[in-house]
């Protein structure tokens, strides 16, 4: 059975790269009727927080990336790692290192001055028994280093990158257990992946250098080596590592922007992979069916926030209005935009009229505000262009017609306006443009008679009168 995992460190919220890795693992597991496992790599208590663990789980749930097993916590598994470290010591595949950080730093600085690369010099490997006994008596802190077999090359076949090879001489004897008994990343990762029977390790390309070390550990512990697939980097449009200047980094920041989770999942899927053809919009279920791990590109992926916004707008257009209403309420409340819960039908009508013009739920809430708030903001340009004396005169004429209109709806409002224009020998646009500014405060928007119909006669009359006052203030 295929078994994959996502193993974040709880030092912050989920970022774009981690979410993409989780998604590809999830798709691969579901496609192969396998298991998707969540493991929390919290071996560093100084950086790991309970809040980060909760944020990680909340983020995965928001993206609908539900795990089948876990979460497992490495901090609860220290005795297991220590047992395997002792096994390597007993078999002569690891050794105690008593070197102080001061000595190691001095060696690094010397290498830097001599313009050569530095590796641990195996100082403690060659200590005599007497020296080791003395250091033990003195209680000198000790780590455990893995004894790298330097006479051979380490080779693996990456599902994405193909054959990758490195000389054992380029790998230093790395620490597997710190002086305080906690495991290092590479050691804990190998032990857990083996014991959890992980078949495929799908992770970021930055981990390739770790893979060589991990393969040596798998072999030393007689564990079965999994398949590896290293995903391309995600860069900004400027070709630099993704950071806050390219947009949000945390997944939950996108939620706060009003990005729909299904749109973000769709976009993340395309950061390194394509289903082929012109297909860009697809559901999570379709992605499970179409995804091919071996088709993931080697080249770095480019994160384009504008493309994500476009994709999100497409999802908003296609979304059920009731689903959008559930999502947009949070944004209405956040912006103090009043709405009456019991008038759901009206809210759904407002959403239907405005969702084609909204790139995110935040914009949808702002577009809905003109129907729900008593007072609206007016664009300066809109006032100057259409609430001049001529526009004000047209609004006055239209107001007198609308005030006596007994049945007010989309059809009657439009018919009355066009008949007025005809009787005054004017173009309908001479009324429509000032009316749009009066009702919405903007130059553009949804069809104006649909807007008037949803607002109702009372609000339309009130807005026209308010706009006439603005016009008078401007010309006074």
Buried (B, 14 or more C-beta within 10 A) or exposed (E): EBBBBBBBBBBBBBBBBBBBBBBBBBBBBBBBEBBBBBBBBBBBEEEBBEEBBEBBBBBBEBBEBEBBEBBBBBBEBBEBBBEBBEBBBEEEBBBBBBBEEEEBEEBEEEBEEEEEEBBBBBEBEEBEEEEBEEBEEEEBEBBBBBBBEBEEEBEBEBBBBEEBEBEBEBBBBBBBBBBEEBBBBBBBBBBBBBEBEBBBBBBBBEBBEBBBBBBBBBEBBEBEBBBBBBBBBBBBBEEEEBEEEBBBBBBBBBBBBBBBBBBBBBBBBBBBBBBEEEEBEBEBEBBBEBBEBEEBEEEBBBBBBEBBBBBBBBBBEEBEBEEBBEBBBBBBEEEEBEBEEEEEEBBBBBBBBBBEBBBBBBBBBBBBBBBBBEEBEBBEEBBEBBBBEEBBBBBBBBBEBBEEBEEBBBEBBBEBBEEBBEEEEBEBEBBBBBBBBBBBBBEEBBEBBBBBBBBBBEBBBBBBBBBBEBBEEBEE
